[in-house]
Amino acid sequence: MLAHARILVTIETDPTRYHGENALSPLQPDRAGCEQVLAHLAADLTRLFPEAARCSLAMAGAVYDQTQVIRPNFPLHSALETMVAAAWQKNSSQPLRLAIGCSEGRMPDPRLQPDPAIPPGLLQNLPLVVSGDPEMIDRLSDAMEHQFLEQGQLSAHSAKGLESNFGIALTHARFMTLTDLLAMLRLQLEHFDFLPLWELLDAAIDPQSPVTQVTGRLGQAFEFRDGSVHAQFETFDHWARAGGGQSLPAGERALEQAYADWTREYRQYITTLHAHAIPVQQILPGEDSGPLEQGFLVEASTCPPPAEAAEVTEHSTADLGVIAVTVVRDGHQFNYYPLSPAGLNKLHSSIRAMGLGPGGFSYPGSLVHDPRQRCLRADGDSPGDNA
């Protein structure tokens, strides 16, 4: 029987080289380059834990952002374990050194392919799997949990091997367990006051996790159940009248600023969950109508449009972009809300398909709303505007 310990090398690098006019990307070395790095890493592990020499060691020939490492079922480490198990069945007489290199820009297992949608950041991670007899792996796992943080820094040979084969400017590199990486992420999110987000991530990556309900700082409601996060999306009108903003004063643009803050944090949750490949279903509060799947939401407003209303009013802020779009048709208002970046394109296409006349568009650069009725409104002449 073969057991596995999931570890990684966490690399602090210079993210500035991955952005700008002359941006580079970390390299994906071929098998020969991977074998060179793996030999150095195996020597480092053996110096720390002599028993590791009797274990197999597998390494992926790519570095990854932690959002690709920390995903349900840990696909990077799972892929390595699958490859080790297959190789071990063919040759179990001696420890294996399995370097999974890149060929023509592709990894042999699609789970190991770096996600091109994730821009390289300050921390890059090189996943490794230590495999062997279950009792020996238990001892090693326990020792690594206790010793990596104090003694896990890579040797100069390993550091140079990483720099030359992966094309990265290495500032610091050390061994970590997967538990260490999870603890580091928790501390990061807690530092930025996003501990409820960590609770969702922790629930999503644990197959035995019970239903988990959390609330964001500004009242955003999220629930992990049945393998996905259910996120309650609140329109401005609902939020201001019955949701998180119902107790806020309406004057001096308080509602506008507070809803922008609510939307910003809500989007941060959704974006982070998607980056970790966690399924998200956006739903309306208090309704059992199923997930919002069109990419944007259309809300029939109960507020009448103002006099001389613009046909299309884009509600936005400088940092968030479009929050909502109000359309006036046949004397009625409809509020369109993008639920994703792709949903914004679909929203615009839907509005264009209405054949609205030119010249009826307004871009105030803010959320135009009626403070007395606590609802979004089209831009136009109206008493009691956003003052």
C-alpha positions as CSV (number, residue, x, y, z in Angstrom):
1,M,0.0,0.0,0.0
2,L,1.3,3.5,-0.9
3,A,0.7,6.6,1.2
4,H,1.4,10.2,0.3
5,A,2.5,13.4,2.0
6,R,1.6,16.6,0.2
7,I,4.2,19.3,0.4
8,L,5.5,22.1,-1.8
9,V,8.2,24.7,-2.2
10,T,6.9,28.2,-1.7
11,I,8.9,30.7,-3.6
12,E,9.0,34.4,-2.9
13,T,9.9,36.1,-6.2
14,D,9.8,39.5,-7.9
15,P,6.3,40.0,-9.4
16,T,7.3,43.2,-11.3
17,R,9.0,41.2,-14.0
18,Y,5.7,39.5,-14.8
19,H,3.9,42.7,-15.7
20,G,4.4,45.8,-17.9
21,E,5.7,46.3,-21.4
22,N,8.4,43.6,-21.2
23,A,6.5,41.1,-19.1
24,L,7.8,37.6,-18.6
25,S,6.2,34.4,-17.4
26,P,7.8,31.6,-15.3
27,L,9.2,28.9,-17.5
28,Q,7.9,25.3,-17.7
29,P,11.1,23.2,-18.0
30,D,11.4,20.0,-19.9
31,R,12.0,16.7,-18.2
32,A,15.8,17.1,-18.0
33,G,15.5,20.5,-16.2
34,C,12.9,19.0,-13.9
35,E,15.1,16.1,-13.0
36,Q,17.9,18.5,-12.1
37,V,15.7,20.5,-9.8
38,L,14.2,17.3,-8.3
39,A,17.7,15.9,-7.5
40,H,18.6,19.0,-5.5
41,L,15.3,19.0,-3.7
42,A,15.6,15.3,-2.8
43,A,19.0,16.0,-1.4
44,D,17.7,18.8,0.7
45,L,14.8,16.6,2.1
46,T,17.2,13.8,2.9
47,R,19.5,16.1,4.8
48,L,16.5,17.2,6.9
49,F,14.9,13.7,7.2
50,P,17.3,10.8,6.3
51,E,14.3,8.5,6.1
52,A,13.1,10.4,3.1
53,A,15.8,8.7,1.0
54,R,13.6,5.5,1.2
55,C,10.5,7.4,-0.2
56,S,9.5,8.2,-3.7
57,L,9.4,11.9,-4.7
58,A,7.3,13.5,-7.5
59,M,7.4,17.0,-8.7
60,A,5.4,19.0,-11.3
61,G,7.5,21.0,-13.8
62,A,5.7,24.3,-13.2
63,V,5.1,26.9,-10.5
64,Y,1.6,27.9,-9.5
65,D,-0.3,30.6,-7.7
66,Q,-1.8,29.5,-4.4
67,T,-5.3,29.8,-5.8
68,Q,-4.5,27.0,-8.2
69,V,-3.0,24.9,-5.4
70,I,-5.8,25.4,-2.9
71,R,-8.8,24.0,-4.7
72,P,-11.4,21.3,-4.0
73,N,-9.7,17.9,-4.0
74,F,-6.3,19.6,-4.4
75,P,-6.0,18.8,-8.1
76,L,-2.2,19.4,-8.5
77,H,-1.3,17.1,-5.7
78,S,-3.9,14.6,-6.7
79,A,-2.5,14.5,-10.2
80,L,1.0,13.8,-8.9
81,E,-0.3,11.0,-6.6
82,T,-2.0,9.4,-9.6
83,M,1.2,9.4,-11.6
84,V,3.3,8.1,-8.7
85,A,0.8,5.3,-8.0
86,A,0.9,4.3,-11.7
87,A,4.7,4.3,-11.8
88,W,5.0,2.5,-8.5
89,Q,2.8,-0.4,-9.8
90,K,5.3,-0.9,-12.6
91,N,8.4,-0.7,-10.3
92,S,8.0,-0.9,-6.6
93,S,11.4,-2.3,-5.9
94,Q,13.1,1.0,-5.2
95,P,12.2,4.7,-4.5
96,L,11.1,6.7,-7.5
97,R,12.2,10.1,-8.6
98,L,9.3,11.3,-10.8
99,A,9.9,14.6,-12.6
100,I,6.9,15.7,-14.6
101,G,8.3,17.9,-17.3
102,C,6.6,20.0,-20.0
103,S,6.5,19.1,-23.7
104,E,5.7,21.8,-26.3
105,G,4.1,24.0,-23.6
106,R,1.8,21.3,-22.2
107,M,1.9,19.1,-19.1
108,P,1.0,15.4,-19.5
109,D,-1.9,15.7,-17.1
110,P,-4.3,18.7,-17.8
111,R,-4.7,19.2,-14.1
112,L,-1.0,20.2,-13.9
113,Q,-1.3,22.9,-16.6
114,P,-0.8,26.4,-15.1
115,D,-4.0,28.5,-15.3
116,P,-3.3,31.3,-17.9
117,A,-6.1,33.4,-16.3
118,I,-4.1,33.8,-13.1
119,P,-1.4,36.5,-13.3
120,P,1.9,35.6,-11.6
121,G,2.2,37.2,-8.2
122,L,4.7,37.5,-5.4
123,L,4.4,33.9,-4.2
124,Q,4.8,30.9,-6.5
125,N,4.4,27.3,-5.4
126,L,6.1,24.1,-6.7
127,P,4.0,21.1,-5.6
128,L,5.7,17.9,-4.5
129,V,4.5,14.5,-3.2
130,V,6.4,12.2,-0.9
131,S,5.2,8.6,-1.2
132,G,6.0,5.4,0.6
133,D,5.0,3.0,3.3
134,P,2.0,4.4,5.4
135,E,3.8,4.2,8.7
136,M,6.9,5.9,7.3
137,I,4.8,8.6,5.7
138,D,3.0,9.2,8.9
139,R,6.3,9.8,10.7
140,L,7.6,12.0,8.0
141,S,4.4,14.0,7.8
142,D,4.5,14.7,11.5
143,A,8.2,15.7,11.3
144,M,7.7,18.0,8.4
145,E,4.8,19.8,10.1
146,H,7.1,20.5,13.0
147,Q,10.4,21.3,11.2
148,F,9.7,22.9,7.9
149,L,8.9,26.4,9.3
150,E,12.2,26.5,11.2
151,Q,14.5,24.4,9.0
152,G,12.8,24.3,5.6
153,Q,14.8,26.9,3.7
154,L,16.3,25.5,0.4
155,S,20.0,25.0,-0.2
156,A,21.8,27.3,-2.5
157,H,22.0,24.5,-5.1
158,S,18.2,24.1,-5.1
159,A,17.6,27.8,-5.2
160,K,19.9,28.2,-8.2
161,G,18.3,25.3,-9.9
162,L,14.9,26.9,-9.5
163,E,16.1,30.2,-10.9
164,S,17.8,28.8,-13.9
165,N,15.2,26.2,-14.9
166,F,12.0,28.1,-14.1
167,G,13.2,31.5,-15.1
168,I,12.3,33.2,-11.8
169,A,14.1,35.8,-9.7
170,L,14.1,34.1,-6.3
171,T,14.1,36.1,-3.1
172,H,13.3,33.4,-0.7
173,A,12.3,29.7,-1.0
174,R,11.4,27.1,1.5
175,F,9.6,23.8,2.0
176,M,6.1,23.9,3.4
177,T,3.4,21.4,4.0
178,L,0.0,21.9,2.5
179,T,-1.2,22.5,6.1
180,D,1.3,25.4,6.4
181,L,0.1,27.0,3.1
182,L,-3.5,26.8,4.3
183,A,-2.6,28.4,7.6
184,M,-0.8,31.2,5.8
185,L,-3.8,31.9,3.6
186,R,-6.0,32.0,6.7
187,L,-3.7,34.5,8.3
188,Q,-3.7,36.6,5.1
189,L,-7.5,36.7,4.9
190,E,-7.9,37.4,8.6
191,H,-5.4,40.3,8.4
192,F,-7.6,41.9,5.7
193,D,-10.8,41.2,7.7
194,F,-12.0,38.5,5.4
195,L,-12.1,35.6,7.9
196,P,-15.7,34.6,6.7
197,L,-14.2,34.1,3.2
198,W,-11.6,31.7,4.7
199,E,-14.4,29.7,6.4
200,L,-16.1,29.3,2.9
201,L,-12.8,28.2,1.4
202,D,-12.1,25.8,4.2
203,A,-15.5,24.2,3.9
204,A,-15.3,23.9,0.1
205,I,-12.0,22.0,0.1
206,D,-13.0,19.6,2.9
207,P,-15.3,16.9,1.4
208,Q,-16.6,16.1,4.9
209,S,-17.6,19.7,5.7
210,P,-21.1,20.4,7.0
211,V,-23.3,23.3,5.7
212,T,-21.4,26.5,6.5
213,Q,-23.1,29.9,6.7
214,V,-21.1,33.1,6.9
215,T,-21.8,36.8,6.8
216,G,-19.5,39.5,5.3
217,R,-18.6,42.7,7.1
218,L,-21.4,44.6,5.4
219,G,-24.1,41.9,5.7
220,Q,-23.4,39.8,2.6
221,A,-24.9,36.4,3.1
222,F,-23.1,33.2,1.9
223,E,-23.7,29.5,2.4
224,F,-21.7,26.5,1.4
225,R,-23.8,23.4,0.8
226,D,-24.1,20.7,-1.8
227,G,-20.7,21.3,-3.2
228,S,-21.1,25.0,-4.0
229,V,-21.3,28.5,-2.4
230,H,-24.7,30.1,-2.5
231,A,-24.3,33.8,-2.5
232,Q,-27.2,36.1,-1.9
233,F,-27.2,39.0,-4.4
234,E,-29.0,42.1,-3.3
235,T,-30.1,44.8,-5.8
236,F,-29.8,48.4,-4.6
237,D,-33.6,48.7,-4.1
238,H,-33.8,45.5,-2.0
239,W,-30.7,46.3,-0.1
240,A,-31.8,49.9,0.7
241,R,-35.3,48.9,1.7
242,A,-35.1,45.5,3.3
243,G,-31.5,44.3,3.2
244,G,-28.2,45.4,4.7
245,G,-28.8,49.1,4.0
246,Q,-32.3,49.5,5.4
247,S,-31.2,51.2,8.6
248,L,-28.9,53.7,6.9
249,P,-29.8,57.3,6.5
250,A,-30.6,58.3,3.0
251,G,-29.1,61.8,2.8
252,E,-25.7,63.0,1.8
253,R,-25.1,60.1,-0.6
254,A,-24.9,57.7,2.3
255,L,-26.8,55.0,0.5
256,E,-24.8,55.3,-2.7
257,Q,-21.5,55.0,-0.9
258,A,-22.6,52.2,1.3
259,Y,-24.0,50.1,-1.5
260,A,-20.8,50.6,-3.5
261,D,-18.9,49.3,-0.5
262,W,-21.3,46.4,-0.2
263,T,-20.9,45.6,-3.9
264,R,-17.1,45.8,-3.8
265,E,-16.8,43.3,-1.0
266,Y,-19.4,41.0,-2.5
267,R,-17.4,41.0,-5.8
268,Q,-14.2,40.3,-3.9
269,Y,-15.8,37.2,-2.4
270,I,-17.1,36.0,-5.7
271,T,-13.8,36.6,-7.5
272,T,-11.7,34.8,-4.9
273,L,-14.0,31.8,-4.8
274,H,-13.9,31.5,-8.6
275,A,-10.1,31.8,-8.5
276,H,-10.0,28.8,-6.2
277,A,-12.3,26.9,-8.7
278,I,-15.1,26.8,-6.1
279,P,-18.6,26.7,-7.7
280,V,-20.7,29.7,-6.9
281,Q,-24.5,30.0,-7.3
282,Q,-25.8,33.6,-7.0
283,I,-29.4,33.7,-5.7
284,L,-31.9,36.3,-4.6
285,P,-32.6,36.6,-0.9
286,G,-35.8,35.1,0.4
287,E,-36.6,33.4,-2.9
288,D,-36.5,29.8,-4.0
289,S,-36.3,30.5,-7.8
290,G,-33.0,28.9,-8.3
291,P,-29.6,30.3,-9.3
292,L,-29.2,33.4,-11.4
293,E,-27.7,31.9,-14.6
294,Q,-28.1,34.5,-17.3
295,G,-25.0,36.5,-16.3
296,F,-27.1,39.5,-15.4
297,L,-30.3,40.2,-13.5
298,V,-33.2,42.4,-14.6
299,E,-35.3,44.0,-11.9
300,A,-38.6,45.7,-12.6
301,S,-38.5,48.9,-10.5
302,T,-41.4,50.0,-8.5
303,C,-40.3,53.6,-8.7
304,P,-41.6,55.8,-11.6
305,P,-39.0,57.4,-13.8
306,P,-38.3,61.1,-13.4
307,A,-39.3,63.7,-15.9
308,E,-37.1,63.9,-19.0
309,A,-35.5,60.6,-18.0
310,A,-32.6,59.3,-20.0
311,E,-33.4,56.0,-21.7
312,V,-30.3,54.4,-20.4
313,T,-28.5,55.4,-17.2
314,E,-25.2,53.7,-16.3
315,H,-24.7,53.6,-12.5
316,S,-20.9,53.2,-11.8
317,T,-18.0,54.2,-9.6
318,A,-14.4,54.8,-10.6
319,D,-13.0,51.6,-9.0
320,L,-15.9,49.2,-9.5
321,G,-17.0,50.2,-13.0
322,V,-20.7,49.4,-13.9
323,I,-22.8,48.5,-10.9
324,A,-26.2,48.7,-12.6
325,V,-27.9,50.1,-15.7
326,T,-31.4,51.6,-15.5
327,V,-33.4,51.4,-18.7
328,V,-36.7,53.4,-19.2
329,R,-39.3,51.8,-21.5
330,D,-42.9,52.7,-21.9
331,G,-42.8,54.9,-18.8
332,H,-41.3,52.1,-16.6
333,Q,-37.9,51.6,-15.1
334,F,-35.9,48.3,-15.3
335,N,-32.6,47.9,-13.5
336,Y,-30.0,45.6,-15.0
337,Y,-27.2,44.2,-12.8
338,P,-24.1,42.4,-14.1
339,L,-23.3,39.3,-12.1
340,S,-19.9,38.6,-13.7
341,P,-17.5,40.4,-16.2
342,A,-19.0,38.3,-19.0
343,G,-22.4,39.1,-17.8
344,L,-21.7,42.8,-18.4
345,N,-21.1,42.1,-22.1
346,K,-24.4,40.2,-22.3
347,L,-26.2,43.0,-20.5
348,H,-24.9,45.6,-23.0
349,S,-25.9,43.3,-25.9
350,S,-29.4,42.9,-24.5
351,I,-29.9,46.6,-24.1
352,R,-28.5,47.3,-27.6
353,A,-31.0,44.8,-29.0
354,M,-33.9,46.9,-27.7
355,G,-33.1,49.5,-30.4
356,L,-33.1,52.5,-28.1
357,G,-32.6,55.8,-29.8
358,P,-29.3,57.6,-29.8
359,G,-28.8,60.5,-27.4
360,G,-30.7,58.9,-24.6
361,F,-27.7,57.7,-22.6
362,S,-26.4,59.1,-19.4
363,Y,-23.1,58.2,-17.6
364,P,-23.2,60.2,-14.3
365,G,-20.2,58.3,-12.8
366,S,-22.2,57.6,-9.7
367,L,-25.4,55.7,-8.5
368,V,-28.4,57.9,-9.3
369,H,-31.1,57.2,-6.8
370,D,-34.2,58.6,-5.1
371,P,-33.3,59.0,-1.4
372,R,-36.9,59.2,-0.3
373,Q,-38.1,56.1,-2.1
374,R,-34.7,54.4,-1.6
375,C,-34.4,53.1,-5.2
376,L,-32.3,53.5,-8.2
377,R,-33.7,55.9,-10.8
378,A,-32.9,57.0,-14.3
379,D,-30.9,60.2,-14.7
380,G,-33.1,63.2,-15.4
381,D,-34.9,66.2,-13.8
382,S,-36.5,65.1,-10.6
383,P,-37.1,66.8,-7.3
384,G,-35.2,65.5,-4.3
385,D,-32.3,63.9,-6.1
386,N,-29.1,62.6,-4.5
387,A,-28.5,65.5,-2.1
